[in-house]
């Protein structure tokens, strides 16, 4: 059983299900008035606006942003001028932001959108604290709806927490409303949709497909004016708040009866069976005699989510900058023969990105990024599946685990990518490595859940040339691959084949080379070629130059500066994996704190500011925060007694306590 967040409108509802259940089983209907009649249009007939993009603009300057769909929770707070609005991009967030921008007011926090009908008594003006009472008019009231009122929906099966919209206009026989997180098409006018007004016995009924409680008006509404954003110092400090960072704590299960359990995994599941073959069937880890786990609160969860989304956009900006500048791109030590193909990939394959993982450090006060593993899926299975299985086995009291959306968003992203490409068969191309096999077996499960067929290709021994195409031993043409191979390995294979004259021979029944598969113009690749830029640590000095002193970045330079020596620094190869060939120096730079060996000793070096982690019961914890298809999807924790985490550092369960 995998934790899911089921939410609609303003809030989240967290439960555990054997499968995710969507509340909306049918396309959402909305109304559009023309000169002669009301036409009912299907939501599915219009293109869905992606998450974080503007759907429309209401009341001159209040943007409505898309949440993408009904089953996504961004795990990201939104503040405007220091005032908490709500979660991106829920309906209550829009209502609070509209009131602030159009009326200079806010209302107190509410649990759910439906609660506004009973719990809200007034709004407060943020410039002087004056309270303006609210008047409630139930649907079917003799009082005609007015502009600038809040429209409140009841709880229902479709809307378990209700919904709130803003009445932005009244026209004959209709009201016009603006809203978020209800329908996801773009709207060009100043409203999202129209709702018919029906007059019965001199009473006004608003007829929508979902039940409406009524509308809320502000007394003395004419006294309220839009917020003057040129005079933000007029906002009272009591309405502004700093973003809380949150807490992280290491805990242990003390009940010894759980230590010898060996039936907590499913032996009939290939990935779980392989995990047992690698690590055994017991709950207890080999390096400890306890059952450790980490506990984070909702504030840290939200901080990790917003930090990860912000960092991803920054890395994408830096990637774009690098790709457009030859002098900068040279620092990445990528042979120039591949530059045109990288640029083409960036232009045309942006949406083929599936996963990336930030290594984040948390010292109790700050979140800093060490690097972006943009071309790696290491530990995906452990974080997405194993930690939840573990939590259930030990009967951990938790709201949900830290990777609560990861599996579901992987399934969703595969469906979207394959649908856009019109491909329903994926070849998983991996080395004969135990960690890669585990990850690939899990990815096959994800694909199966997405109703996409797949084939696991270890060292591509079951792939062949046939009539200048690459097929597998079942006769399926290779059109879309998911790989674990490093792009640098593929580049080396290409250059070696070119030097030996063994490139693109395309002889029937012969095995293709690695580079002939992955660099093939007729085969799409996940992760795409442009990912070689953000995954290269040469991007870290670029980021520091573009966003100097950013609170989530560490000072990183091409050369060892006196400033870095004084702070302490880390020496890293620009290309590497699993913490190989990393050295940590103390402040003054005269003592090595920790170092690792590896096969990346001949790579160019960058120097990054040292950021020491606190110890949790003799362990150092690194947060692995996942980006799926461009958005934060959850996180996990790796811990180790040494300062540098690597592939052997165990993934440790992390629960989220949501109050």
Order of alpha helices (4+ residues) and beta strands (2+ residues): beta-beta-beta-beta-beta-beta-beta-beta-alpha-beta-alpha-beta-beta-beta-beta-beta-beta-beta-beta-beta-alpha-beta-alpha-alpha-alpha-beta-beta-alpha-beta-alpha-beta-alpha-beta-beta-beta-beta-alpha-alpha-beta-alpha-alpha-beta-alpha-beta-beta-beta-beta-beta-beta-beta-beta
